[in-house]
Amino acid sequence: MGCDQSKSIAIMEGNKIPSTHSCSTVSINSFDDESFSSELYTISNHGEHLHQLLTSILDNSAINNNCDDSQLWDRIIKICDINPTAAAYTEPESFETPLHLACRILEQSHPSATQDRTTASPADAIRVLIQCCAESVSKTDIDGYIPLHYIIPHSRRPNILHQQQNPQLNHIQNQVTVLNLLISADYDSSMKYLSRSDVKFSPTDRACTPLYHAVSSIQDDFLQHSCPTVDLISTIHSACPKMVSVKNRD
């Protein structure tokens, strides 16, 4: 079942993918990490190095402390500035791209109050990955999912408190921005995914629509408090309103 393009999708001017020769819109000169930059010039396979950088955050269970650390996102941008083809790397066994992993890290992360506004945000880094390899938006991994799948909130995500503080708001804004970036970069692939009723985030999950998974991730008391997570759900719904009437597979 397909989805008609919704006029309610709000793609802000800052989220559009410009056609430029440089992948990065953030100057790497502002990042004080000279040793890392020097090391990059000695690496033969920047794509593999980028993949290892991202998987190390996930594999070491360090995501709660590090994924909102701007240094991680700065390094992604630096690698792509030195070698834009790094963003096109596909891991030969999992078929994961750096974009798959970056979306997973952002969705699973806890908000941080320490991010410096002068350095890169998760949305900055993911925008660069898309600019360097637009094709990665529609690439599927071994489970058959495009990167958009991994930015959808779900019940398996870490328990993040819904609070009225800037860190949580900024975190949700990054997710909304990335959702819009992915959808605008490949609308057809995004609508095909959002229309699915067989989506799972673990082998024990019910087969559901992405919207159903997203709504299920909201805590029971969200209606009693102003919750920025509702903005994220609204973005998913407005992209493909017909998801509301799609029956889950299970």
C-alpha positions, 0 to 999 in steps of 0.5 A, a space after each residue: 500500500 503506497 502513500 501519497 506525498 503529504 503537504 504537511 511534511 515540513 522540510 526546513 530550509 536548513 535541512 535541504 541537501 545542497 548540491 555542492 562539491 564539499 560534503 561538510 557544511 561545518 568547518 573542520 578548522 573549528 575542531 580542536 582534535 589535531 591528533 585525530 586529524 593527523 592520524 586520518 591522513 595515514 589511514 588507507 581505508 577511511 570507509 572501514 575506519 568510519 564504520 569501526 568508529 561507529 560500531 565501537 560506540 554501539 558494541 562497547 555499550 558506551 552509547 549512553 555516555 558518548 553518542 551526544 558527545 560532539 567529538 563523535 560527530 566532529 570525527 564523522 565530518 572530518 573523515 568525510 571531508 578528507 575522503 567523501 567516499 568513506 560515506 559509501 562504505 558498506 560492511 560486507 557481512 551486515 551490509 550496514 552503511 555509516 548512515 545506518 549506524 549513525 541513525 542507530 546511535 542517535 535514536 538510542 542515545 540519551 540527551 546530554 547537557 554538555 554539547 557545545 553549540 560551536 561543534 557538530 551536532 548529530 544532524 550536522 554529521 548525518 547531513 554530511 553522510 547524506 551529502 557525500 553518498 545520497 545513495 546510502 539513504 536507500 541501501 538496505 542492510 542484511 535485515 532489509 531495512 534502510 537507515 530510516 528504520 533506525 531513527 524510528 523510536 520503538 519500545 526497545 529503546 533505552 528509557 529516556 525521561 520526558 523532561 522540560 529541559 533543553 537537552 531533551 528538546 535538542 535531542 528530539 529536534 535532532 531526530 526530527 531534523 534527521 527524519 526530514 533529511 532522510 525522507 527528503 533525500 529519497 522520498 520513494 524509498 522512505 514511503 515504501 518503508 513507512 507503508 510496511 506492516 511487517 517491521 520488527 526491531 527484535 526477533 520477539 517483536 510483533 510485526 507492525 507499522 513504523 508508526 505503531 512502533 513509534 507510538 508504542 515507545 511513548 510512556 503512558 503519562 505523556 498526555 499529562 505533560 508537555 512532551 517533545 516526543 509528540 513532535 517526533 511522532 507527528 513528523 512520522 505521521 505527517 510524512 505518511 498519514 495512511 499508516 494510521 489505517 494500515 493493519 499490523 501483520 501480527 
